[in-house]
């Protein structure tokens, strides 16, 4: 399984998970079968609000899941339509979130959890 974790810097498993998908500088992509980490720079970083292209952001890489603190409706819908499962991250590193995911304690994002905007409805920035 390949899992993408939005981050501000690339420090493999020690990278802190970023709190919003579309504005993350890069992604740490972990292959859970080999424990290999790959860096993907956000190729859609300067998108217009509400126009995130998540597959472009990931540089065209295919992932099975995303673990993130927050995500907008456009990115959420596009990822879900491609069969990507989105999990709600806890504060901490990629390693800590990966462990929680593997033990089954990270909840899946629901449509009610998505960011409504970059004002009061989206307070995790």
Buried (B, 14 or more C-beta within 10 A) or exposed (E): EBBBBBBBEBBBBEBBBBBBBBBBEBBBBBBBEEEEBBBBEBBBEEBEEEEBBBBEBBBEBEBEBBBBBBBBBBBBBBBEEEEBBBBBBBEEBBBBBBBBBEEEEBEEBEEEEBBEEBEEEBEEE
